[in-house]
Amino acid sequence: MTKTTPIIVAVILSLLSACDSDKGPSEEEKAAAAADAEKQKQEEEAIAKRKAEREAKQKAEKEQQEKFDAALEAVAVVPEDAKLTGDLVKACDEVAAAQDAFVQRLQTGDALEQWNAKKEETLPMTKIKCTQGNSAKIAACVKHGLENAPEELKDAFDAIFDHCVDKYRSAAGGAGMIRKKPL
């Protein structure tokens, strides 16, 4: 007899004892299987619920972004009846005044108090940023956007300004070209 023969006999005996076809799974095995199935079902339901919540949140964010983009596109334009001035400094002074009116109109509470405390520092920076555009069209666009911004754009000064710059900047440089700051 070889060394593998006892192992083979043991395996055959264990298989024969396990193959008692008259017996089904025990009550404990049935209960354990039912508990596992219930746990699996609950996990699948939780996963499906989280997926539905995530998809609903993504859809709501997408709709909100589309609404924001539409509002931005509607106000960040140079109106057809706009009188473009040749005096860029005057136009940028009007942009700064429009920014103050924009914040006064749409902000409340702490945001308005913070603005009023810092606007003497912020408005000159707005004028500088505006004059860097070197374009009366950019200034007119920003002014129009600020004066006509709806509630959903109350925190979107930079978005309005950047949209106008992107829309009316000169591709060749010169007028309307805002240069990047050196690092």
C-alpha positions, 0 to 999 in steps of 0.5 A: 500500500502506498502513502496516497492510498489512505488519503484516497480512502479518506476522501472517498469515505468523506464523499460518501458520508456527504452524499446522503441524498435522502437528507436535504440541508439542515434547518440551520443551513436553511436559516443561514441561507435565508439570512444571507439572502436577506442580507444580500437583498438589503445590500443591493437595495442600499446600493440602488438607493445610493445610486439613485440619490447620487444620480438625482444629485448629479441631475440637480447640479447639472440643471442648476449649472445650466440655469446659471450658464443661461442666466450668465449668457443672457446678461453678459452681453453688450446691448445693441443700444450701448454707447461705447465710450472712448474713455476707458477710465470712465467706462471702468469707473462705471463698472466699479460703480455697477459692481457696488450697486450689484452687491448692494442690490443682491447681497444681505447680512454678513456678505453685505457688511463685509462688502461695505467694509472692504469695498474701498479696497476692492473697487480700485482693483476692479478698475485696474482689472477692467482697464487691463482689458483695454476694451470698451466692449468688455467694460460695457459687457461687465457693466450690463451684466452687473446691472441686470444680474438675477438673484442666481448670479449674486455671487458671480461677479468674477464669472460675469467679468471672465465671461465678458473678457472671453467673449470680447477679448481680442484674439490677436492681442492689443485691445481687449487682451488681458495678459496672464500675471507672471509667476 
